[in-house]
Amino acid sequence: MVEGQKSEQTENLGNHGGRASSWLAVTVMLLGTVVAGYGMTAANWTLIWIGAGVFVVGGILALVFDIFTDVVIDAPRAGLHAEDHR
């Protein structure tokens, strides 16, 4: 391969990084899960419900930000067959 040129395999790899808004929604949901989990271990119903509420807010953010449009479907990679993974 000539330096500076992309091969056919690396050209279609795509980017799975996502947008900052999508990461914000996921981070809010993760924070809610951690707070609710700590509330469960501390037997504190207030923390459990606060964590559940934060998680729901993160889910609403995910719907508003439409995080599922961040999915990148790669082109099929040449040379990979089921037999190669045995």
Secondary structure, DSSP 8 states (H G I E B T S, - for coil): --TT---HHHHT-------HHHHHHHHHHHHHHHHHHHHHHTT-HHHHHHHHHHHHHHHHHHHHHTGGGG-------TT--GGGG-
